[in-house]
Amino acid sequence: MKQRSIPAGASSFPMMTAEEVKAFWEGFCERRGISADVIAKGNARIEEDPEYWADQTMATLLDLLVT
């Protein structure tokens, strides 16, 4: 089976939309009992740069918001 060649710097995964990243963030927070205020702040950060946050862990975003 021939392997597909991926250009340097390109991801082999489809990009997530801002809505998908926010849904993942919201689920992450709900499972941990995070306040609605922190969730809203995270959603705002995701809206600013969804491609960046699609590649980060949600724990990284949470740490940024609460520390």
Secondary structure in CASP SS format (residue, H / E / C, confidence):
PFRMAT SS
TARGET T0000
AUTHOR 0000-0000-0000
METHOD secondary structure of the structure
MODEL  1
M C 1.00
K C 1.00
Q C 1.00
R C 1.00
S C 1.00
I C 1.00
P C 1.00
A C 1.00
G C 1.00
A C 1.00
S C 1.00
S C 1.00
F C 1.00
P C 1.00
M C 1.00
M C 1.00
T C 1.00
A H 1.00
E H 1.00
E H 1.00
V H 1.00
K H 1.00
A H 1.00
F H 1.00
W H 1.00
E H 1.00
G H 1.00
F H 1.00
C H 1.00
E H 1.00
R H 1.00
R H 1.00
G C 1.00
I C 1.00
S C 1.00
A H 1.00
D H 1.00
V H 1.00
I H 1.00
A H 1.00
K H 1.00
G H 1.00
N H 1.00
A H 1.00
R H 1.00
I H 1.00
E H 1.00
E H 1.00
D C 1.00
P H 1.00
E H 1.00
Y H 1.00
W H 1.00
A H 1.00
D C 1.00
Q C 1.00
T C 1.00
M H 1.00
A H 1.00
T H 1.00
L H 1.00
L H 1.00
D H 1.00
L H 1.00
L H 1.00
V H 1.00
T C 1.00
END
